Amino acid sequence: MATFASSGVAVTLQPKILLKLKGYIALTKPRIIELLLITTVPTMFLAKDGIPSLELILITVLGGTLAAGGANAFNMVIDRDIDAKMERTKGRPLVTKVLRPVEATFFAVILEVAAFVVFWAFVNLLSGILAVSAMAFYVGVYTVWLKRRSTQNIVIGGAAGAVPVLIGWSAVTDKISLVSVLLAFIIFLWTPPHFWALAVKYKEDYRAANVPMLPTVKTNQRTANEILIYSILVVALSVALIPLSSLKWAYAGSAVLSGLGLIGYSLLFKIRPSSKNAMKLFGFSITYLTIIFLSIAVDVLIFHR
């Protein structure tokens, strides 16, 4: 039986309709969406200073999933030529011809329209505008403009990944506050260490596709230096959030301890800038962001009920 890789998972060839369905799911990059939602829901707890209604949480998660999925689908349509040149992405549904570009584009448009309608009808207009704006920035600024032209592609383009936090806050309050902006900046500063660490392992892929990710045009040592700077900045900001918000020791302890871990893995990569240590850093970076935002929800549940 033939197989194709979808988000890193081998999928057995089955009846055409089921194969296409799996292709559509792969277009949305589900694992990336999971990480975005991990940051959105705890932010809603902090914005509410308590527990938002289950209905609001579910609707916001639905709208956020649709918006992020549409943006990822647009990304795959635009990047299908370079995806075909990279081992990590050559199994994506547009490369394997499971889906045609027109099908994927239509699917992406439907998801984005649905996301805006869900937010506007059941949450508020601001959240809908933020969701569509994040898609436009990710697709237009990152994918079309920066990704193939600048080593700062993921630094600037990563701002799109911070918008779900603003959406979570606005869903509860119908506005954006200083605290929500600081939370967004945490994700903004976290993105380069996270993505560059992965790019170290796959730098030959990016080089083959002529994508100037930092590790493909600079040495691992230079990349490690940049990663360490961003890691220190994100940890410093996460700690600075404590006196600027209502968060207490449950968040504070998690921010400090997990922050020391992130800086520690960044230092390890700086001392020995190998692909193995880069992947250790990449893995912990996901753990770090998860701890930071889950600790926000825990802190609210303990001290703000």
Backbone hydrogen bonds in HBPLUS format (Angstrom, degrees):
<---DONOR---> <-ACCEPTOR-->    atom                        ^
c    i                          cat <-CA-CA->   ^        H-A-AA   ^      H-
h    n   atom  resd res      DA  || num        DHA   H-A  angle D-A-AA Bond
n    s   type  num  typ     dist DA aas  dist angle  dist       angle   num
A0013-LEU N   A0002-ALA O   2.92 MM  11  5.48 149.3  2.02 172.9 164.3     1
A0004-PHE N   A0011-VAL O   3.35 MM   7  5.63 150.4  2.44 139.3 146.9     2
A0011-VAL N   A0004-PHE O   2.99 MM   7  5.63 158.0  2.04 149.9 156.4     3
A0006-SER N   A0009-VAL O   2.84 MM   3  5.16 172.2  1.84 144.2 144.8     4
A0009-VAL N   A0006-SER O   3.04 MM   3  5.16 159.4  2.08 107.0 113.6     5
A0018-LEU N   A0015-PRO O   3.00 MM   3  5.55 122.3  2.34 114.9 128.5     6
A0019-LEU N   A0015-PRO O   3.02 MM   4  6.25 157.7  2.07 154.5 161.5     7
A0020-LYS N   A0016-LYS O   2.89 MM   4  6.10 156.5  1.94 151.5 157.4     8
A0021-LEU N   A0017-ILE O   3.01 MM   4  6.18 153.3  2.08 139.4 146.9     9
A0022-LYS N   A0018-LEU O   2.99 MM   4  6.27 158.1  2.04 147.9 152.8    10
A0023-GLY N   A0019-LEU O   2.94 MM   4  6.17 141.7  2.09 137.5 149.0    11
A0024-TYR N   A0020-LYS O   2.85 MM   4  6.21 152.9  1.93 153.8 159.9    12
A0025-ILE N   A0021-LEU O   3.05 MM   4  6.36 156.6  2.11 147.1 153.4    13
A0026-ALA N   A0022-LYS O   2.93 MM   4  6.13 155.2  1.99 142.9 149.8    14
A0027-LEU N   A0023-GLY O   3.02 MM   4  6.31 141.0  2.17 142.9 153.3    15
A0028-THR N   A0025-ILE O   3.11 MM   3  5.58 142.4  2.26 108.5 117.9    16
A0029-LYS N   A0026-ALA O   3.11 MM   3  5.40 159.7  2.15 111.7 118.0    17
A0032-ILE N   A0029-LYS O   3.04 MM   3  5.66 131.4  2.29 117.9 129.4    18
A0033-ILE N   A0029-LYS O   3.26 MM   4  6.61 157.0  2.32 150.0 156.9    19
A0034-GLU N   A0030-PRO O   2.98 MM   4  6.27 152.7  2.06 151.3 158.0    20
A0036-LEU N   A0032-ILE O   3.13 MM   4  6.51 153.1  2.21 147.3 155.0    21
A0037-LEU N   A0033-ILE O   2.96 MM   4  6.23 156.6  2.01 156.8 162.5    22
A0038-ILE N   A0034-GLU O   3.05 MM   4  6.28 141.5  2.20 143.3 153.8    23
A0039-THR N   A0036-LEU O   3.22 MM   3  5.45 136.6  2.42  98.3 109.4    24
A0040-THR N   A0036-LEU O   3.17 MM   4  6.43 138.9  2.35 137.8 149.5    25
A0041-VAL N   A0037-LEU O   3.27 MM   4  6.28 171.3  2.28 156.3 153.8    26
A0044-MET N   A0040-THR O   3.16 MM   4  6.51 142.2  2.31 144.8 155.2    27
A0044-MET N   A0041-VAL O   2.98 MM   3  5.08 123.6  2.30 100.0 114.6    28
A0045-PHE N   A0041-VAL O   3.21 MM   4  6.67 146.6  2.32 147.8 156.8    29
A0045-PHE N   A0042-PRO O   3.06 MM   3  5.03 119.0  2.45  93.6 108.6    30
A0046-LEU N   A0042-PRO O   3.10 MM   4  6.51 157.6  2.16 151.6 156.4    31
A0047-ALA N   A0043-THR O   2.89 MM   4  6.13 159.1  1.94 150.4 156.6    32
A0048-LYS N   A0044-MET O   2.97 MM   4  6.09 152.0  2.05 144.4 151.4    33
A0049-ASP N   A0045-PHE O   2.85 MM   4  5.85 125.6  2.15 136.4 152.0    34
A0050-GLY N   A0045-PHE O   3.15 MM   5  5.40 154.6  2.22 150.7 154.4    35
A0057-ILE N   A0053-SER O   3.06 MM   4  6.40 162.0  2.10 154.6 159.7    36
A0058-LEU N   A0054-LEU O   2.92 MM   4  6.11 168.2  1.94 155.5 158.1    37
A0059-ILE N   A0055-GLU O   2.99 MM   4  6.14 162.1  2.02 150.3 155.3    38
A0060-THR N   A0056-LEU O   2.93 MM   4  6.00 161.8  1.96 148.0 153.4    39
A0061-VAL N   A0057-ILE O   2.87 MM   4  6.05 158.4  1.92 150.4 156.9    40
A0062-LEU N   A0058-LEU O   2.88 MM   4  6.06 156.3  1.94 144.1 151.0    41
A0063-GLY N   A0059-ILE O   2.85 MM   4  6.10 170.1  1.86 154.0 156.1    42
A0064-GLY N   A0060-THR O   2.84 MM   4  5.93 161.4  1.87 147.6 153.5    43
A0065-THR N   A0061-VAL O   2.84 MM   4  5.95 152.2  1.92 145.4 153.0    44
A0066-LEU N   A0062-LEU O   2.99 MM   4  6.24 163.3  2.02 154.9 158.8    45
A0067-ALA N   A0063-GLY O   2.97 MM   4  6.17 163.7  2.00 150.3 154.9    46
A0068-ALA N   A0064-GLY O   2.94 MM   4  6.01 170.0  1.95 148.9 152.2    47
A0069-GLY N   A0065-THR O   2.86 MM   4  5.84 156.4  1.91 144.3 152.0    48
A0070-GLY N   A0066-LEU O   2.95 MM   4  6.08 154.3  2.02 144.9 151.3    49
A0071-ALA N   A0067-ALA O   3.06 MM   4  6.31 159.9  2.10 148.4 153.6    50
A0072-ASN N   A0068-ALA O   2.96 MM   4  6.18 159.9  2.00 150.1 155.4    51
A0073-ALA N   A0069-GLY O   2.96 MM   4  6.15 149.0  2.06 142.6 151.2    52
A0074-PHE N   A0070-GLY O   2.98 MM   4  6.27 160.9  2.02 152.1 156.4    53
A0075-ASN N   A0071-ALA O   3.00 MM   4  6.22 155.4  2.06 144.5 151.8    54
A0076-MET N   A0072-ASN O   3.03 MM   4  6.34 150.3  2.12 144.2 151.0    55
A0077-VAL N   A0073-ALA O   3.07 MM   4  6.38 150.3  2.16 148.1 156.1    56
A0078-ILE N   A0074-PHE O   3.06 MM   4  6.34 165.9  2.08 157.6 160.0    57
A0079-ASP N   A0075-ASN O   2.92 MM   4  5.98 155.1  1.98 148.0 155.6    58
A0083-ASP N   A0079-ASP O   2.84 MM   4  5.95 154.8  1.90 160.4 169.0    59
A0084-ALA N   A0080-ARG O   3.33 MM   4  6.28 142.5  2.48 130.6 137.1    60
A0085-LYS N   A0082-ILE O   3.02 MM   3  5.19 147.7  2.13 103.2 113.0    61
A0086-MET N   A0083-ASP O   3.30 MM   3  5.37 160.6  2.34 104.2 109.9    62
A0089-THR N   A0086-MET O   3.13 MM   3  5.47 140.3  2.29 106.0 116.5    63
A0090-LYS N   A0086-MET O   2.88 MM   4  5.66 123.0  2.21 156.4 170.5    64
A0092-ARG N   A0089-THR O   3.09 MM   3  5.67 164.4  2.11 125.2 125.3    65
A0095-VAL N   A0092-ARG O   2.94 MM   3  5.44 131.1  2.18 115.2 128.5    66
A0096-THR N   A0092-ARG O   3.04 MM   4  6.29 158.5  2.09 156.8 163.7    67
A0098-VAL N   A0093-PRO O   2.94 MM   5  5.01 126.8  2.23 147.9 158.3    68
A0099-LEU N   A0093-PRO O   3.27 MM   6  5.73 161.5  2.31 128.5 127.8    69
A0103-GLU N   A0100-ARG O   2.98 MM   3  5.25 121.0  2.34 105.4 120.2    70
A0104-ALA N   A0100-ARG O   3.03 MM   4  6.37 162.1  2.07 159.3 164.6    71
A0105-THR N   A0101-PRO O   2.84 MM   4  5.99 157.5  1.89 151.7 158.0    72
A0106-PHE N   A0102-VAL O   3.03 MM   4  6.10 163.2  2.05 143.4 147.9    73
A0107-PHE N   A0103-GLU O   2.99 MM   4  6.13 157.5  2.04 145.1 151.8    74
A0108-ALA N   A0104-ALA O   2.92 MM   4  6.15 154.4  1.99 145.4 152.0    75
A0109-VAL N   A0105-THR O   2.98 MM   4  6.25 160.1  2.02 152.5 157.3    76
A0110-ILE N   A0106-PHE O   2.99 MM   4  6.20 163.6  2.01 151.2 155.6    77
A0111-LEU N   A0107-PHE O   3.01 MM   4  6.26 158.3  2.06 148.7 154.4    78
A0112-GLU N   A0108-ALA O   3.03 MM   4  6.29 161.2  2.07 150.7 155.2    79
A0113-VAL N   A0109-VAL O   2.94 MM   4  6.14 166.3  1.96 157.3 161.0    80
A0114-ALA N   A0110-ILE O   2.90 MM   4  6.00 162.3  1.93 148.5 154.2    81
A0115-ALA N   A0111-LEU O   2.86 MM   4  6.04 152.6  1.94 145.0 152.8    82
A0116-PHE N   A0112-GLU O   3.04 MM   4  6.28 165.1  2.06 150.8 153.6    83
A0117-VAL N   A0113-VAL O   2.98 MM   4  6.20 164.1  2.01 152.9 157.5    84
A0118-VAL N   A0114-ALA O   2.90 MM   4  6.06 161.5  1.93 151.0 156.0    85
A0119-PHE N   A0115-ALA O   3.02 MM   4  6.26 169.3  2.03 154.2 156.6    86
A0120-TRP N   A0116-PHE O   2.87 MM   4  5.97 169.6  1.88 154.0 157.6    87
A0121-ALA N   A0117-VAL O   2.83 MM   4  5.74 162.8  1.86 148.3 153.8    88
A0122-PHE N   A0118-VAL O   2.95 MM   4  5.73 157.5  2.01 143.7 150.2    89
A0123-VAL N   A0119-PHE O   2.82 MM   4  4.80 144.2  1.94 130.1 136.2    90
A0124-ASN N   A0119-PHE O   2.80 MM   5  5.71 115.2  2.23 132.5 149.6    91
A0128-GLY N   A0124-ASN O   3.41 MM   4  6.76 155.7  2.47 145.2 151.7    92
A0129-ILE N   A0125-LEU O   2.93 MM   4  6.23 158.4  1.97 157.4 163.4    93
A0130-LEU N   A0126-LEU O   2.93 MM   4  6.16 161.2  1.97 153.5 158.5    94
A0131-ALA N   A0127-SER O   3.00 MM   4  6.17 156.5  2.05 145.1 151.3    95
A0132-VAL N   A0128-GLY O   3.11 MM   4  6.34 166.9  2.12 152.5 154.7    96
A0133-SER N   A0129-ILE O   2.89 MM   4  5.95 154.8  1.95 147.0 155.0    97
A0134-ALA N   A0130-LEU O   2.92 MM   4  6.08 153.8  1.99 147.5 153.6    98
A0135-MET N   A0131-ALA O   3.24 MM   4  6.52 156.1  2.30 143.0 148.9    99
A0136-ALA N   A0132-VAL O   2.96 MM   4  6.25 162.7  1.99 150.6 155.1   100
A0137-PHE N   A0133-SER O   2.90 MM   4  6.10 157.4  1.95 150.6 156.5   101
A0138-TYR N   A0134-ALA O   2.92 MM   4  6.06 166.3  1.94 150.6 154.6   102
A0139-VAL N   A0135-MET O   2.89 MM   4  6.00 166.8  1.91 156.6 160.3   103
A0140-GLY N   A0136-ALA O   2.75 MM   4  5.51 153.3  1.82 140.0 148.5   104
A0141-VAL N   A0137-PHE O   2.86 MM   4  5.05 135.3  2.07 121.9 135.9   105
A0142-TYR N   A0137-PHE O   3.17 MM   5  6.69 154.8  2.24 155.1 162.7   106
A0143-THR N   A0138-TYR O   2.98 MM   5  6.29 165.2  2.00 152.7 157.0   107
A0144-VAL N   A0139-VAL O   2.96 MM   5  6.21 150.5  2.05 153.7 162.5   108
A0145-TRP N   A0140-GLY O   3.24 MM   5  6.34 137.5  2.43 135.6 147.2   109
A0146-LEU N   A0141-VAL O   2.89 MM   5  6.13 156.0  1.95 153.3 161.1   110
A0147-LYS N   A0142-TYR O   2.76 MM   5  5.53 158.6  1.80 170.0 166.3   111
A0149-ARG N   A0146-LEU O   2.89 MM   3  5.08 160.4  1.93 115.4 121.9   112
A0150-SER N   A0146-LEU O   3.01 MM   4  5.47 159.2  2.05 163.6 156.8   113
A0153-ASN N   A0150-SER O   3.16 MM   3  5.32 149.2  2.26 111.3 111.8   114
A0155-VAL N   A0152-GLN O   3.11 MM   3  5.09 122.1  2.46  96.3 111.7   115
A0156-ILE N   A0152-GLN O   3.07 MM   4  6.26 171.1  2.08 169.3 166.5   116
A0157-GLY N   A0153-ASN O   2.79 MM   4  5.64 150.6  1.88 148.4 156.2   117
A0158-GLY N   A0154-ILE O   2.92 MM   4  5.17 133.0  2.14 116.1 125.8   118
A0159-ALA N   A0156-ILE O   3.11 MM   3  5.86 167.9  2.12 119.8 123.7   119
A0160-ALA N   A0157-GLY O   3.18 MM   3  6.14 162.6  2.21 125.7 127.9   120
A0161-GLY N   A0158-GLY O   2.98 MM   3  5.43 135.6  2.19 109.0 120.0   121
A0162-ALA N   A0159-ALA O   3.02 MM   3  5.27 152.3  2.10 105.8 114.6   122
A0163-VAL N   A0160-ALA O   3.27 MM   3  5.51 154.1  2.34 105.3 112.4   123
A0165-VAL N   A0162-ALA O   3.27 MM   3  5.92 143.7  2.41 114.4 122.3   124
A0166-LEU N   A0163-VAL O   2.83 MM   3  5.09 115.9  2.24 107.6 124.0   125
A0167-ILE N   A0163-VAL O   2.91 MM   4  6.26 152.7  1.99 155.2 164.2   126
A0168-GLY N   A0164-PRO O   2.88 MM   4  6.11 157.0  1.93 145.2 150.6   127
A0169-TRP N   A0165-VAL O   3.02 MM   4  6.32 157.1  2.08 147.7 153.5   128
A0170-SER N   A0166-LEU O   2.87 MM   4  6.04 166.9  1.89 150.0 154.1   129
A0171-ALA N   A0167-ILE O   2.81 MM   4  5.89 145.2  1.93 147.7 157.1   130
A0172-VAL N   A0169-TRP O   3.15 MM   3  5.53 135.0  2.36 103.7 114.6   131
A0173-THR N   A0169-TRP O   2.98 MM   4  6.22 164.6  2.01 154.2 159.2   132
A0174-ASP N   A0170-SER O   2.65 MM   4  4.33 146.4  1.76 122.7 129.6   133
A0181-VAL N   A0177-SER O   3.08 MM   4  6.39 152.7  2.16 147.3 154.9   134
A0182-LEU N   A0178-LEU O   2.93 MM   4  6.23 155.3  2.00 152.4 159.3   135
A0183-LEU N   A0179-VAL O   2.96 MM   4  6.24 155.9  2.02 150.0 156.5   136
A0184-ALA N   A0180-SER O   2.99 MM   4  6.23 151.7  2.07 141.8 149.5   137
A0185-PHE N   A0181-VAL O   2.90 MM   4  6.21 148.0  2.01 144.8 153.8   138
A0186-ILE N   A0182-LEU O   2.99 MM   4  6.33 138.9  2.17 142.7 153.5   139
A0187-ILE N   A0183-LEU O   3.38 MM   4  6.81 155.0  2.45 145.7 149.7   140
A0188-PHE N   A0184-ALA O   2.93 MM   4  6.22 155.6  1.99 145.6 153.5   141
A0189-LEU N   A0185-PHE O   2.88 MM   4  6.02 161.2  1.92 150.0 152.6   142
A0190-TRP N   A0186-ILE O   2.95 MM   4  6.04 140.0  2.11 139.0 150.8   143
A0191-THR N   A0187-ILE O   3.03 MM   4  6.07 142.9  2.17 149.2 155.6   144
A0194-HIS N   A0190-TRP O   3.23 MM   4  6.32 165.7  2.25 157.7 161.9   145
A0195-PHE N   A0191-THR O   2.85 MM   4  5.95 173.2  1.86 165.6 166.9   146
A0196-TRP N   A0192-PRO O   2.79 MM   4  5.64 164.4  1.81 154.3 159.9   147
A0197-ALA N   A0193-PRO O   3.15 MM   4  5.93 151.1  2.24 134.2 141.2   148
A0199-ALA N   A0195-PHE O   2.87 MM   4  6.14 154.3  1.93 148.2 156.7   149
A0200-VAL N   A0196-TRP O   2.97 MM   4  6.20 131.4  2.22 142.7 153.1   150
A0201-LYS N   A0198-LEU O   3.12 MM   3  5.55 122.5  2.47 106.0 118.1   151
A0202-TYR N   A0198-LEU O   3.27 MM   4  6.63 151.8  2.35 144.0 152.2   152
A0205-ASP N   A0202-TYR O   3.03 MM   3  5.23 124.2  2.35 102.4 116.6   153
A0206-TYR N   A0202-TYR O   3.15 MM   4  6.58 159.8  2.19 154.3 159.0   154
A0207-ARG N   A0203-LYS O   2.82 MM   4  5.99 150.9  1.90 143.3 152.3   155
A0208-ALA N   A0204-GLU O   2.90 MM   4  6.02 154.8  1.96 141.9 148.3   156
A0209-ALA N   A0205-ASP O   3.03 MM   4  6.34 142.6  2.18 143.8 154.3   157
A0211-VAL N   A0206-TYR O   2.85 MM   5  5.04 174.4  1.86 150.2 151.3   158
A0210-ASN N   A0207-ARG O   3.06 MM   3  4.85 154.4  2.13  97.6 105.5   159
A0213-MET N   A0211-VAL O   2.85 MM   2  5.83 140.5  2.01 103.1  94.0   160
A0216-THR N   A0213-MET O   2.82 MM   3  5.50 147.9  1.93 124.3 134.5   161
A0217-VAL N   A0214-LEU O   3.22 MM   3  5.60 146.0  2.34 110.3 118.9   162
A0218-LYS N   A0214-LEU O   2.91 MM   4  5.81 137.8  2.10 158.2 170.4   163
A0223-THR N   A0219-THR O   3.00 MM   4  6.29 161.7  2.03 150.5 155.9   164
A0224-ALA N   A0220-ASN O   2.77 MM   4  5.98 152.2  1.85 144.8 152.8   165
A0225-ASN N   A0221-GLN O   2.98 MM   4  6.27 150.9  2.06 146.3 153.5   166
A0226-GLU N   A0222-ARG O   3.12 MM   4  6.44 159.8  2.16 149.9 154.3   167
A0227-ILE N   A0223-THR O   2.88 MM   4  6.12 159.7  1.92 152.1 158.5   168
A0228-LEU N   A0224-ALA O   2.96 MM   4  6.12 159.3  2.00 148.2 153.0   169
A0229-ILE N   A0225-ASN O   3.17 MM   4  6.44 157.4  2.22 145.7 151.2   170
A0230-TYR N   A0226-GLU O   3.09 MM   4  6.40 168.8  2.10 156.1 157.9   171
A0231-SER N   A0227-ILE O   2.85 MM   4  6.02 153.8  1.92 150.3 158.7   172
A0232-ILE N   A0228-LEU O   2.97 MM   4  6.16 161.0  2.00 151.3 155.1   173
A0233-LEU N   A0229-ILE O   3.04 MM   4  6.28 158.4  2.09 147.9 154.3   174
A0234-VAL N   A0230-TYR O   2.90 MM   4  6.11 161.2  1.93 151.3 155.6   175
A0235-VAL N   A0231-SER O   3.07 MM   4  6.20 159.7  2.11 147.1 152.7   176
A0236-ALA N   A0232-ILE O   2.90 MM   4  6.04 159.8  1.94 147.7 153.9   177
A0237-LEU N   A0233-LEU O   2.95 MM   4  6.14 157.7  2.00 148.4 154.0   178
A0238-SER N   A0234-VAL O   2.98 MM   4  6.12 155.1  2.04 142.4 149.4   179
A0239-VAL N   A0235-VAL O   3.05 MM   4  6.29 149.1  2.15 147.9 155.4   180
A0240-ALA N   A0236-ALA O   2.88 MM   4  6.08 154.8  1.94 145.2 153.2   181
A0241-LEU N   A0237-LEU O   3.02 MM   4  6.18 129.4  2.29 141.8 153.2   182
A0242-ILE N   A0239-VAL O   3.07 MM   3  5.69 155.7  2.13 115.8 122.1   183
A0244-LEU N   A0241-LEU O   3.19 MM   3  5.09 128.5  2.47  94.5 108.7   184
A0245-SER N   A0242-ILE O   3.38 MM   3  5.54 166.7  2.40 107.0 110.7   185
A0252-ALA N   A0248-LYS O   2.95 MM   4  6.05 168.9  1.96 152.3 155.5   186
A0253-GLY N   A0249-TRP O   2.80 MM   4  5.69 174.4  1.80 148.0 149.6   187
A0255-ALA N   A0251-TYR O   2.80 MM   4  5.97 161.4  1.83 160.3 165.9   188
A0256-VAL N   A0252-ALA O   3.01 MM   4  6.19 162.8  2.04 152.9 156.8   189
A0257-LEU N   A0253-GLY O   3.02 MM   4  6.10 172.9  2.02 152.7 154.8   190
A0258-SER N   A0254-SER O   2.91 MM   4  5.76 160.7  1.95 145.1 151.3   191
A0259-GLY N   A0255-ALA O   2.95 MM   4  5.64 139.9  2.12 126.6 138.4   192
A0260-LEU N   A0256-VAL O   2.93 MM   4  6.16 152.4  2.01 147.6 153.9   193
A0261-GLY N   A0257-LEU O   3.13 MM   4  6.44 147.8  2.24 139.9 148.8   194
A0262-LEU N   A0258-SER O   2.94 MM   4  6.29 153.0  2.02 147.4 154.0   195
A0263-ILE N   A0259-GLY O   2.97 MM   4  6.23 168.6  1.98 155.4 157.9   196
A0264-GLY N   A0260-LEU O   2.84 MM   4  5.89 149.1  1.93 139.2 148.9   197
A0265-TYR N   A0261-GLY O   2.94 MM   4  6.21 160.5  1.98 153.3 156.4   198
A0266-SER N   A0262-LEU O   2.99 MM   4  6.18 150.4  2.07 144.1 153.0   199
A0267-LEU N   A0263-ILE O   2.83 MM   4  6.06 152.6  1.90 148.3 155.4   200
A0268-LEU N   A0264-GLY O   2.92 MM   4  6.18 154.5  1.99 146.3 153.7   201
A0269-PHE N   A0265-TYR O   3.03 MM   4  6.25 154.2  2.09 141.3 147.4   202
A0270-LYS N   A0266-SER O   2.96 MM   4  6.22 144.9  2.09 139.7 150.0   203
A0271-ILE N   A0267-LEU O   2.83 MM   4  6.10 156.9  1.88 154.2 159.7   204
A0272-ARG N   A0268-LEU O   2.90 MM   4  6.03 163.1  1.93 148.5 153.8   205
A0274-SER N   A0272-ARG O   2.74 MM   2  5.71 137.8  1.92 112.0  98.1   206
A0278-ALA N   A0274-SER O   2.97 MM   4  6.20 147.1  2.08 144.0 154.3   207
A0279-MET N   A0275-SER O   2.97 MM   4  6.19 153.3  2.04 147.6 153.1   208
A0280-LYS N   A0276-LYS O   3.11 MM   4  6.43 142.7  2.25 139.5 150.0   209
A0281-LEU N   A0277-ASN O   3.01 MM   4  6.24 157.1  2.07 143.6 149.1   210
A0282-PHE N   A0278-ALA O   2.83 MM   4  6.13 155.5  1.89 146.0 153.6   211
A0283-GLY N   A0279-MET O   2.92 MM   4  6.04 165.1  1.95 144.9 148.1   212
A0284-PHE N   A0280-LYS O   3.01 MM   4  6.24 161.2  2.04 147.3 152.6   213
A0285-SER N   A0281-LEU O   2.82 MM   4  5.96 146.0  1.93 148.7 158.7   214
A0287-THR N   A0283-GLY O   3.39 MM   4  6.74 159.7  2.43 141.5 146.8   215
A0288-TYR N   A0284-PHE O   2.69 MM   4  5.94 157.3  1.74 156.9 163.6   216
A0289-LEU N   A0285-SER O   3.13 MM   4  6.34 168.9  2.14 146.9 148.0   217
A0290-THR N   A0286-ILE O   3.06 MM   4  6.21 159.7  2.10 148.5 154.6   218
A0291-ILE N   A0287-THR O   2.88 MM   4  6.10 160.3  1.92 153.7 158.7   219
A0292-ILE N   A0288-TYR O   2.95 MM   4  6.19 168.4  1.96 158.6 161.5   220
A0293-PHE N   A0289-LEU O   3.16 MM   4  6.35 169.7  2.17 150.7 152.3   221
A0294-LEU N   A0290-THR O   2.90 MM   4  5.93 160.4  1.93 151.3 157.8   222
A0295-SER N   A0291-ILE O   2.86 MM   4  5.78 153.2  1.93 147.0 154.1   223
A0296-ILE N   A0293-PHE O   3.18 MM   3  5.04 129.6  2.45  90.9 104.2   224
A0297-ALA N   A0293-PHE O   3.34 MM   4  6.75 156.2  2.40 145.8 149.5   225
A0298-VAL N   A0294-LEU O   2.94 MM   4  6.27 160.2  1.98 150.3 156.3   226
A0299-ASP N   A0295-SER O   2.84 MM   4  5.88 160.3  1.88 142.1 147.7   227
A0300-VAL N   A0296-ILE O   3.00 MM   4  6.25 161.2  2.04 149.3 154.0   228
A0301-LEU N   A0297-ALA O   2.96 MM   4  6.18 160.0  2.00 149.2 154.8   229
A0302-ILE N   A0298-VAL O   2.94 MM   4  6.16 146.9  2.05 149.8 158.6   230
A0303-PHE N   A0299-ASP O   2.92 MM   4  5.98 172.1  1.92 157.8 160.0   231
A0304-HIS N   A0300-VAL O   2.87 MM   4  4.89 147.8  1.97 137.1 141.3   232
